[in-house]
Amino acid sequence: MAGSIAVTIEGGIARLVLSNPERRNAISSGMWRELSAFAVEAARRNDIRVAILRGAGDLAFSGGADISDFDGARSDASGAQSYDDLVESACAAVEALAFPTLALIRGACVGAGAALAASCDLRVAADDAFFAVPAARLGLGYDPRGLPRLLRVFGSQGARQLFFTADRLGAVRGHELGAVDILTTGAEVEASAERLAHRMVENAPLTLRAAKLSIRAAEGAPQHVLAEARRMTALANSSADYREGRLAFGEKRAPRFSGS
């Protein structure tokens, strides 16, 4: 199967690179499975505080689902449903990661690639990047389970524009809509994403996890997410990190959080 997800973990930051350069980092069936497998592995670890998702090279975050899969895996209604299940499972797994995630976007961020970027908590984009959802030009039905994340990120009118026109929506317009959190030049986009990631790594990880769960619950996640948000909030409030934060504030120094 074409493509792969390269994962490195260093200094509390997991860096995931979508690598399928011959197809503008289109995401193959195997790559969707690798994303889900990363989520399972990440849940077992305590050394990841932030994740950055990006595409290999400078031309694309991702050109979307690898269309070479479609003649086999997505050639009829049954296959289309199974393929949609695979994509939805991976995007939902990224959304549910316990720590903050950010998408570093250069070039094309198209179709299922846009869905994956929207599954991240934050997006940092080069000013010449663009989003597109070309389902209407392929004649395929877009999985309704994926629509809420695009509505949440691009807003109702932005999502309508993406779907109804199938045209490109530039990163500058994405920033105006709130879909892009940091807009910068292509030369600065990687450094901007790294600075943001390192800024989050400095913060108390239990607090970040509790906040992410609370935000997801407020946005309509299943009821168990709210229960977990309450549990994590209580854990943060009784943590060594909370004591360290108070001590550091009193001593006027930077806190040293351990995640405990």
Backbone hydrogen bonds, N-H to C=O, Kabsch-Sander energy under -0.5 kcal/mol:
donor,donor_aa,acceptor,acceptor_aa,energy
4,S,19,S,-1.9
6,A,4,S,-0.6
6,A,17,V,-2.2
8,T,15,R,-1.9
10,E,13,I,-2.3
13,I,10,E,-2.0
14,A,12,G,-0.5
14,A,50,V,-2.8
15,R,8,T,-3.2
15,R,13,I,-0.5
16,L,14,A,-0.6
16,L,52,I,-3.1
17,V,6,A,-2.6
18,L,16,L,-0.5
18,L,54,R,-3.1
19,S,4,S,-2.6
19,S,17,V,-0.7
20,N,18,L,-0.6
23,R,20,N,-2.3
24,R,21,P,-1.4
25,N,20,N,-2.0
26,A,20,N,-0.6
26,A,23,R,-1.0
27,I,64,G,-2.9
28,S,26,A,-0.7
32,W,28,S,-2.2
33,R,29,S,-2.0
34,E,30,G,-1.9
35,L,31,M,-2.1
36,S,32,W,-1.9
37,A,33,R,-2.4
38,F,34,E,-2.3
39,A,35,L,-1.9
40,V,36,S,-1.8
41,E,37,A,-2.4
42,A,38,F,-3.2
43,A,39,A,-1.6
44,R,40,V,-0.5
44,R,41,E,-1.3
45,R,42,A,-1.2
49,R,12,G,-3.3
49,R,47,D,-0.5
50,V,12,G,-1.8
51,A,100,P,-1.7
52,I,14,A,-2.9
53,L,102,L,-2.6
54,R,16,L,-2.2
55,G,104,L,-0.5
56,A,18,L,-2.6
61,F,106,R,-0.7
61,F,108,A,-2.1
62,S,108,A,-1.9
63,G,24,R,-1.8
66,D,27,I,-2.4
67,I,65,A,-0.7
69,D,66,D,-2.2
70,F,67,I,-1.1
71,D,67,I,-0.6
72,G,69,D,-0.9
73,A,69,D,-2.2
74,R,69,D,-0.8
74,R,70,F,-0.8
75,S,72,G,-0.8
80,A,76,D,-2.9
81,Q,77,A,-2.1
82,S,78,S,-2.0
83,Y,79,G,-2.6
84,D,80,A,-2.7
85,D,81,Q,-2.2
86,L,82,S,-1.7
87,V,83,Y,-2.2
88,E,84,D,-3.0
89,S,85,D,-2.4
90,A,86,L,-1.8
91,C,87,V,-2.6
92,A,88,E,-2.8
93,A,89,S,-1.9
94,V,90,A,-2.0
95,E,91,C,-2.4
96,A,92,A,-1.9
97,L,94,V,-1.2
102,L,51,A,-2.4
103,A,122,L,-2.5
104,L,53,L,-3.1
104,L,102,L,-0.5
105,I,103,A,-0.7
105,I,124,V,-3.1
106,R,104,L,-0.6
108,A,59,L,-1.8
109,C,130,F,-1.7
110,V,62,S,-2.6
111,G,132,A,-3.2
113,G,110,V,-2.7
114,A,111,G,-0.5
115,A,111,G,-1.8
116,L,112,A,-2.2
117,A,113,G,-2.4
118,A,114,A,-2.3
119,S,115,A,-0.9
119,S,116,L,-0.6
120,C,116,L,-0.6
120,C,117,A,-1.0
121,D,101,T,-0.8
122,L,101,T,-1.7
124,V,103,A,-2.9
125,A,182,I,-2.6
126,A,105,I,-2.4
127,D,184,T,-2.2
129,A,126,A,-1.9
130,F,107,G,-2.3
131,F,169,L,-2.8
132,A,109,C,-1.4
133,V,162,L,-0.5
136,A,133,V,-0.5
137,R,134,P,-1.5
138,L,134,P,-0.8
138,L,135,A,-1.1
139,G,135,A,-1.4
140,L,135,A,-1.4
146,G,143,D,-1.9
147,L,144,P,-0.8
150,L,146,G,-1.1
151,L,147,L,-2.7
152,R,148,P,-2.5
153,V,149,R,-1.7
154,F,150,L,-3.0
155,G,151,L,-1.5
158,G,154,F,-0.7
159,A,155,G,-2.5
160,R,156,S,-2.0
161,Q,157,Q,-2.3
162,L,158,G,-2.4
163,F,159,A,-2.5
164,F,160,R,-3.1
165,T,161,Q,-1.7
166,A,161,Q,-0.6
166,A,162,L,-1.1
167,D,161,Q,-0.5
169,L,131,F,-3.1
170,G,168,R,-0.6
171,A,129,A,-2.4
174,G,170,G,-2.5
175,H,171,A,-2.3
176,E,172,V,-1.7
177,L,173,R,-1.9
178,G,174,G,-0.6
178,G,175,H,-0.7
179,A,174,G,-2.1
180,V,174,G,-1.2
181,D,123,R,-1.9
181,D,179,A,-0.6
182,I,123,R,-1.7
184,T,125,A,-2.2
188,E,185,T,-0.7
189,V,185,T,-1.3
192,S,188,E,-2.6
193,A,189,V,-2.2
194,E,190,E,-2.4
195,R,191,A,-2.4
196,L,192,S,-2.1
197,A,193,A,-2.5
198,H,194,E,-2.7
199,R,195,R,-2.2
200,M,196,L,-1.9
201,V,197,A,-2.2
202,E,198,H,-1.3
203,N,200,M,-1.4
208,L,204,A,-2.0
209,R,205,P,-2.4
210,A,206,L,-2.4
211,A,207,T,-2.6
212,K,208,L,-2.6
213,L,209,R,-2.2
214,S,210,A,-2.3
215,I,211,A,-2.6
216,R,212,K,-2.5
217,A,213,L,-2.5
218,A,214,S,-2.3
219,E,215,I,-1.6
220,G,217,A,-1.5
221,A,216,R,-2.2
225,V,222,P,-1.9
226,L,222,P,-0.7
226,L,223,Q,-0.6
227,A,223,Q,-1.6
228,E,224,H,-2.2
229,A,225,V,-2.3
230,R,226,L,-2.2
231,R,227,A,-2.0
232,M,228,E,-2.8
233,T,229,A,-2.3
234,A,230,R,-2.1
235,L,231,R,-2.1
236,A,232,M,-2.5
237,N,233,T,-2.1
238,S,234,A,-0.8
238,S,235,L,-0.7
239,S,236,A,-1.4
240,A,260,S,-1.5
243,R,239,S,-1.4
244,E,240,A,-2.7
245,G,241,D,-2.8
246,R,242,Y,-2.1
247,L,243,R,-2.3
248,A,244,E,-3.0
249,F,245,G,-2.1
250,G,246,R,-2.2
251,E,247,L,-2.1
252,K,248,A,-0.6
252,K,249,F,-0.8
253,R,248,A,-2.2
257,F,255,P,-0.6
